[in-house]
Amino acid sequence: MLKIQEIREIIKLIDQSNIDEFLYEQEGTKIKLKKQGAQTVVSTPVIAAPPVAAQAVAAQATQVPVTEAKVEASAAPKETAKVEDENLHKITSPMVGTFYSSPSPDTAAYVQAGDKVGENSVVCIVEAMKLFNEIEAEVKGEIVEVLADNGQLVEYGQPLFLVKTV
């Protein structure tokens, strides 16, 4: 059975390559990755996998439009140029998933523009395969801008926050 990190790496490699379709089978589990035009689709039908692993893989058996986030992120090229000029640190998404700015819908966001953060400060959650992954700032500084909207699909490596380091 593939580990989640291995699946993420495969998705990243397929996304960056010219391969349009990839199929992997091991011990009754199938993973099929297929690019359709400007969209990458992840599909994982489960066949006779162990019960716990089957639940984790079945949770991922949905189509994930990766390039939707690319289109939304590229809508602000001026901001990206500003970031490079000022040498701000970008906090990026470590995986494909859904961005959440707060731990639950009825609570305040972890951080907003102007908030101070430390290296271990949680700045958001990225949900992938029904797992909620807390994303830490990794640097000490001040949040300059939040680049993703709550509930937005984000891709691997997509900038989520700009931080002016101290």
Beta strands, then each sheet from edge to edge (+ up, - down):
strand 1: 21-26
strand 2: 29-36
strand 3: 39-43
strand 4: 89-92
strand 5: 97-100
strand 6: 116-117
strand 7: 122-128
strand 8: 131-136
strand 9: 141-146
strand 10: 153-154
strand 11: 159-165
sheet 1: 1+ 2- 3+
sheet 2: 4+ 11- 9+ 6-
sheet 3: 8+ 7- 5+ 10-
end
